[in-house]
Amino acid sequence: MPNSLSPLLLSQLSRDGLQARLRGEGLRLATGLFNCRIQSDIAGIADELARLYAQHPVLEDTAFMDFHVAVRSSTGLRRFVRPQAIFSVDGVEPFAPLPRAQALPIIEWGLNWCVTAYRHDMLVLHAAAVAKGDRALLLPAPPGSGKSTLCAALVNRGWRLLSDELTLVRLDGARISPLARPVNLKNRSIDVIRSFAPDAYLSEPVPDTTKGTVALMAPPADSVRAMHVAASPAWVVLPRYQAGAATRLTPMPSGQAFLQLADNAMNYHVLGEAGFQALGQLVDRCRHFSFEYSQLDEAIEVFDQLAQGQE
């Protein structure tokens, strides 16, 4: 059991204890910059959360929670005919119910929605972010670019996970705040990462979502332990997976990098001038590249060389 100086980790809760919290007052987790309370009455959620968030601290009932979320079963006839899962935050249902089999990814998608909807004290980018030492690498890219696959590969080869999906940039552009939550993998990427990192835990794949088949990869324990350690932005790399392509890192003009980041900024329009200034300062602090790849081992070598100043 934890001593007075170390927090209770989710892995230290019994299965019954975890289920009781989820079905009762909620599981209170620290996830980097945000604390969240999760409630659910859906079978199977507890076992997957126990593995995906095993190294995350469980907080006391008196701790402040940024987000109070729930994923509950539909009621009435929907309990038996095409049962659904309903996501809510503070009692509000921001999007339509989804099939109950998708309850686990709904939690991750819902938490991402909470960050983009409510946290406008930071610039929120649709980008992965990893770090080597104090320096952060940002990977902004549209779906299908190989961003999450590359992120998962990097954090299984010595890079620290900051975030797979949402990169949180301080408004002076100087620091990236970690989330260290599970990595979202889709379709072919699931088998690719299972083969590339066989010791990593991946949840059972969930088929037929709007994103295709999805699975979640547990963040490395070292990344979770450093969830409150921000990093300085150093590189912006726009990745693109192309089957059979040679591995190629190409310098990108700063103006193009600004436009790419602006296209992937979730709350740029809300922040207005503050968002423009934050994005400009972020670009000024980084080197910028486009990156094409097909082989993960070669990609890892390129980024390790970049971190060592050898590119």
Secondary structure, DSSP 8 states (H G I E B T S, - for coil): ---TTS--BGGGS-HHHHHHHHHTT-EEEEETTEEEEEEE--TTHHHHHHHHTTTSBB--TTS--SEEEEEEE--GGGGTSS-EEEEEETTB--S--EEGGGHHHHHHHHHHHHHHHH--SSEEEEEEEEEETTEEEEEE--TTSSHHHHHHHHHTTT-EEEESSEEEE-TTS--EE-----EEEETHHHHHHHHH-TTS-B---EEEETTEEEEEE---HHHHHTTT--BEEEEEEEEEE-TT---EEEE--HHHHHHHHHHTBSSHHHHTHHHHHHHHHHHHHSEEEEEEES-HHHHHHHHHHHHTT--
